[in-house]
Each structure stands twice: as C-alpha cells, then as structure tokens.
Amino acid sequence: MENNRVSIFVSHKVVSHQSAARRIKELLESRAESLDVDICEEIPAGDQWRNWINKRISCAEILLVLLPRATTDLTWLGVEIGRFQSACPNGRLLILNPPSQPIPGIVQDIQVIETSRDMLLDKLLKPLYRDPQFVGLANPLNPRITDLDLRRDAEEIEQALLGVVDVHSELFGESLIVETAELDVTNSKDLDRALVLAPNGCRRILDWNQFSFSWKELQARAAEDKGKGTFWVTEMEQVIVEAARRRTPRVMTSTFRGRGPGVAGQIFRPQLECVDFVESSPVRYRFFFHEVLVPELVRGPERIGDVFNLIRIAARVRWEVLNPFLVKLSLENDAYHHSLKMSQSEQGEIIGRVIRSLRIIEQEVERHNMLDSVVNAFDGADRKLVVDLLRERERIHDAITTAAQREDFENFMGELMRALDLNCGATELLARRFLELVREDGERVEVMLRPVRNMTEEIRKSGIRCPPIQTKGWPVDAAEGHPEDLATP
C-alpha cells in the first residue's frame, strides 16, 4: 500500500447504477485526499476495458459492489467479485443490497450492507474514514469529518442508489420555507427575525413578488387582508412552536382567499410538509399551500349561521366517527358485545382512530367558537335544553378521553353509544330550529323584495318585456316566463 493511499473499485451494472457510481465516487473522494475510487465509466477511449478493470480490481484494497434492485443477470458482478477475492485475499469486500431484497446466491456467505442511510452511515462511512484497521492504514483517512457531514453523505448515497441523482425540482404551487437556525422559535420575538424563503414567490396567494423576507414582514403582509384576518399565519406559528417543543404538530385547518391575479374565488390552506433538524434542534420548516375546492365554512350571519355550524359538527361526528367506529362495527360483529372480543391491538387501533378524528373536529369547533354563540340562537325552553345538551356533550367527551387514556375499550365503546344518543337528539333539535330560522329568513327576504316584485309586475303589465324575479315556486314556472324572456336585457 504505497504512499498510504486507499483504492476502492466500485463494481456495478451500468444500466442500473451508472449515475449512482459517479455520485459515490465524488462523495467518497471529496472527504479524503488519500482515497481513490475507480469506476468503469472512466475507462479511456481505446483502452482494452477488460484489462483496465482487472488491473484496477487487482490493486484495490476495497471492492464496493452495488447490487441492482431488479432481478437481473449478475454474472459479470460475480466475475469481478471472483477476480478481487483471488487477487486481493486480504482485501475488504463490501456488498450494498437494497432493503427487503433477498441476498443473491453469489454473495450469500458475505455480510451485506443494507442500502438505508443508517446502515450506510454505521457500516460504510464511519469505519471508512475513522477506523484505520478497516482500510489497513496506520492512521484514519479523515478523523475530523463530522457526524453531520457523514449523515448527509449517507442520505445522498441512499438517494443515488434509488436513482435520485442531480434532481431538478419544479414546484407548481407556492411554498414557504422558514429558516430558524440559532433562533428560539418558542419566543415570538425570535420568530419575528426568522428568514422566510418563497421559491416561487407569493404571487398567487398574497399578490406579492417577494422571494425572501422576515417572518414579521409575512405577518404584516397577511394582515392587509382585513376580511379574512391573519389566522392562517397564527396557526403556522403554533405549528412551528409545537414542532420546536418536539410535540406532534396539529392538523392545520385554516384557509384564506388568494389575492393574486387569476385566483379570484380560490381558497388556499397551508400545511406543514416537513421539518429539518440538526441533532435535536429544528432549523427549517417547509410549508406548502394547497388549493381547496370549498371554502372552510360558508354560513349565514348570526343565528342561522350559528345553528348551521352545530348541524355541520353533529353531522361530522355522526358520519366520520360514530357510524364507522360504532354503528358499522357493531353490525359487522352481529352484536355490540362481540366487538369487545377483538384483540388488544385491534381495540387500540380503533381507539386511536376515533381520538384522532374527534381531535380534528374539536379543532374546528374551537377555531370558530361554535359553542359560545349557539345558545343565543334558541329561545325559551329550547335554550335551557341546549345548555343541558352542551354540558352532556362535555361530560361524554371527557369520559371518552379518560377511557382512551386507560385503554378501557368497554367503557370507551359505552361512551360512544351515549354519544350516539346525544348526537341523534341534538341533530333533531338543531334541524327543527334551523328550519324555523330558514322560514323566518324567507319571510324577511319576501318583504325586502316585495317592492321590486310589484314594480316588475307593473312593467310586465305595461307590455315591456323583462325577466320575472322569482322568490317562491322555484324553479320558474313556464307559464310566467319563456326562455327568450330570460335572455332579454
């Protein structure tokens, strides 16, 4: 081993790993000056390629074999492995095998390295640079290389072996990247100083052609939309803080109307895509803005809107939670108590899914303060009944949570049964009140439009053609209007 150098030959099938082999060579050689990595892609034009490969393999201290993912002919890889074992009996043979893939017969007697970033880090990169015995030197190749650099290289090699090399990404939507390195984002003043990057600008969502700005500037820009407020920015801040405290971030539900040209009527919802960590500290948050087809909550004003809110929530609880996890479960098992015979893991899965669904619904309730105002939508005895229903709802909710924490499946299902009874009764009460409010609203609209209706009738009697304004008997009766009437300006 002259000049204390180490030579690695990368054995691979060109059709599968040509790009990966080039990237591995670049990464490995960039971390150590005394490391040489040979790949067949470097054979000079006119050379006898068999002689070139045999010479490089015979002089190598390490043969790194990249097994392809697909089941293909491994004859040539077997030839190169045999050449290395006969020419370099003291050499080190390293086999990289895709995860979950059976080990081929040609290397079944050799300890292989799974091509996951953790295995590449622990079994290849760390010993290669830090363990002199691994490479047969008196000193390590690069003892100063950091764990962070090695982990980054392991991730790149993993991606390269999957075919992800020199990727060019193009974002068709809009996104924000919040850089928080060296900031305590649990402190609002520190978060104000965070750098925000917008790879595609904010043209559609904020009508703003800025590609970098501070978090405080983002808040100010969002605050210009007085109609919708800035809750979506506040929710992003809450998610950032939760991730910084190593808690599972909440599901983001806030939406807002886009401001840019060509997005009139389009509604967007931000979502946290991922968080980058350095050790245990978050340094980068990636958010993406998804267009949603329906506004977050379309409702009427005051009482009619308050009752509509609760009907919506009651329907979500009924059909997202109680029907799939109680009603259908009981019917599928012939009787309710048969479901109690499920395994503990099956019971735990049902409890977890119910709690997650209820948590999402509760976030919508809290966000719109639905329970605080609904009582005022009722009068007399119904108001007291609503107060009692809300108290019972809170009691059942607490009981469901307690049973879930104790993994008490029998009581958990019993409380869901009580929740079903409450849901049916509350929905009936809400539907009755909503119908009353709809009728009242119809009467108000009729009074408001009566002068217009009268004027329209007078114009029609005078012989001037104009389309009728219809408030009752929808759709328009053919006797009152003809297609050509409706088209007349």
Secondary structure, 3 states (H helix, E strand, C coil): CHHHCEEEEEECCHHHHHHHHHHHHHHHHHCCCCEEEECHHHCCCCCCHHHHHHHHHHCCCEEEEECCCCCCCCHHHHHHHHHHHHHCCCCEEEEEECCCCCCCHHHCCCCEEECCHHHHHHHHHHHHHHCHHHHCCCCCCCCCCCHHHHHHHHHHHHHHHCCCCCCCCCCCCEEEEEECCCCCCCCHHHHHCCEEECCCCEHHHHCECCCEEEHHHHHHHHHCCCCCCCHHHHHHHHHHHHHHCCCCCCCCCCCEECCCCCCCCCEEEEEEEEEEEECCEEEEEEEEEEEECCCCCCCCCHHHHHHHHHHHHHHHHHHHHHHHHHHHHHHHCCCHHHHHHCCHHHHHHHHHHHHHHHHHHHHHHHHCCHHHHHHHHCCHHHHHHHHHHHHHHHHHHHHHHHHHHCCCHHHHHHHHHHHHHHHHHHHHHHHHHHHHHHHHHHHHHHHHHHHHHHHHHHHHHCCCCCCCCCCCCCCCCCCCCCHHHHCCC
